[in-house]
């Protein structure tokens, strides 16, 4: 019997050959598309990229020998970043999340190590991204890094547990939290957002927010510490440096447990400072708002306090030099014969000045 000019036996043979070929092709496809993927920490390795319509899911990881890295440079668009100290001898990088965009997943992130510098960069360009939930996780063995730089546009950044020479973190909007670090120098800036610093041991530092708050706790600098806010507040506890300077254009300053020289100004807002170990040069000026400063019991200092609209009150007995009024108080506070060289200058344009003796009843 023949069908289409071919007998039945030959036709069956061809059908069997076609079926076997199809099975072989399918097996090869399965083997190359994921079956032999290894498992690491309970997850497939390497992680897979997926895309559906205009949405993509990314989960990529890299590992680099720590001994080959001196510097890490990070450039982000909108992603969050979590940078922390880890044990071991490798630097780990993971970039993961979901986002709605027209861009291909393989084109959005660069990880490159060259001449001791690890560069991590998102490359979204002008392609818009919406409903994003993308995070960069970076694990760095403590003590191996000379310099860490992170520049972002909009995101939440957390840095913890690092010991390095130089730290430079900046963002356009979002929040920055840095705790338990040791650095020769540290600079943290945000245009619109808050900055939290805790457990710093640094040589010198600058913390600046154009619009937002600074919250500090247990921050110590051997040299200088510069704090600046345009619109927001500076709040701190257990703050020490050879020289602390700061300014708030619109907002309040509240510091407790301060050690060192201090120069702080508020253009519109109150100043409230309590010293643990005051330096020899203290200058506080509140242009619009009350000013309160507290010193440990027995502190000796030369005082110059002036108010334009308000009154001056002091818990310390002051040996007055020159004229005295409720708008001006100048003289020696404490034991005038002790030879103390500490100078305290206080000024308030609109508000009272209060000088407190801490620890007194």
CORCOR-V742350 format. One line per field, one symbol per residue. psi: psi as a letter, one per 30 degrees, with the letter a starting at -180 (. if undefined). Layout:
# CORCOR-V742350
psi->???
This chain:
# CORCOR-V742350
psi->kkkhgkleeeeeeeeeeeeeeeeeeeeeeeefgfegklkkhglkklllklkjbgkkkkjkklkkkefgkfkkjkjldfllkjklkllagkkkkkjlakkjlflkefgfkkjkkkhgkjkkkkifbgklklhkikkkkkkkkkffkekkkkjlejlkkkkkgljlekkjkklelakkkklhlkkekkkkkkejalkkkkhkjlellkkkkejalkkkkhkkkecljkkkkejalkklkikklekkllkkejalkjkkhkkakkjkkkejllkjkkkeikafjkkkkjejllkkkkllkfkklkkjkkkejalkkkfkkkjkkalklffkjkakkajfgfgkgkkjkkkkejllkkjkjkfl.
